[in-house]
Amino acid sequence: MIEGLPGGEANDNLTDDNTLERIAIAGATAIQRIIADRDDLRNRVHVQQQDLVALTTINTELRRRLDLVHHRYIGLAKVIVAQLETFGQATREAMQDKEDLATAQGDYADLIALANRLKPMDARPANEGR
């Protein structure tokens, strides 16, 4: 462009106006993209908050159920221990009764004789086993 000619400034203004218009359109487009991204992020946050509430509710329910199972197993363990104690006491009483009967009938003498027969040869008294 030749300076000093009429209309030279008009062409510069036109070019500047076109450049300014393109920049304004690009800026508006960028702002629209930023607004769309913001809206998308807000939607994601909202969905994640809903998921968090749902997961918190599920977690609370699972903890409640786990606590219930824990208490049931503790109760079951107490019942089993009580039954084992009852069984152990009954076994001790039965063994005591058998011991009393065996002593009265001389069964210990038979058991001692059997134990002596099953001893190794070198542990037996010298007069036995010959």
NORSULQUI-V145591 format. One record per residue. RES is the residue in one small letter. NEAR is the number of other ideal C-beta (glycine too) atoms within 12 Angstrom. Layout:
# NORSULQUI-V145591
res:RES near:NEAR
res:RES near:NEAR
This chain:
# NORSULQUI-V145591
res:m near:14
res:i near:10
res:e near:10
res:g near:8
res:l near:11
res:p near:10
res:g near:13
res:g near:14
res:e near:15
res:a near:13
res:n near:16
res:d near:17
res:n near:14
res:l near:15
res:t near:15
res:d near:14
res:d near:14
res:n near:14
res:t near:14
res:l near:15
res:e near:14
res:r near:14
res:i near:14
res:a near:14
res:i near:14
res:a near:14
res:g near:14
res:a near:14
res:t near:14
res:a near:14
res:i near:14
res:q near:14
res:r near:14
res:i near:14
res:i near:14
res:a near:14
res:d near:14
res:r near:14
res:d near:14
res:d near:14
res:l near:14
res:r near:14
res:n near:14
res:r near:14
res:v near:14
res:h near:14
res:v near:14
res:q near:14
res:q near:14
res:q near:14
res:d near:14
res:l near:14
res:v near:14
res:a near:14
res:l near:14
res:t near:14
res:t near:14
res:i near:14
res:n near:14
res:t near:14
res:e near:14
res:l near:14
res:r near:14
res:r near:14
res:r near:14
res:l near:14
res:d near:14
res:l near:14
res:v near:14
res:h near:14
res:h near:14
res:r near:14
res:y near:14
res:i near:14
res:g near:14
res:l near:14
res:a near:14
res:k near:14
res:v near:14
res:i near:14
res:v near:14
res:a near:14
res:q near:14
res:l near:14
res:e near:14
res:t near:14
res:f near:14
res:g near:14
res:q near:14
res:a near:14
res:t near:14
res:r near:14
res:e near:14
res:a near:14
res:m near:14
res:q near:14
res:d near:14
res:k near:16
res:e near:16
res:d near:14
res:l near:14
res:a near:17
res:t near:14
res:a near:11
res:q near:13
res:g near:12
res:d near:16
res:y near:17
res:a near:13
res:d near:13
res:l near:16
res:i near:14
res:a near:14
res:l near:12
res:a near:14
res:n near:18
res:r near:16
res:l near:13
res:k near:15
res:p near:10
res:m near:13
res:d near:9
res:a near:13
res:r near:15
res:p near:12
res:a near:9
res:n near:7
res:e near:13
res:g near:14
res:r near:7
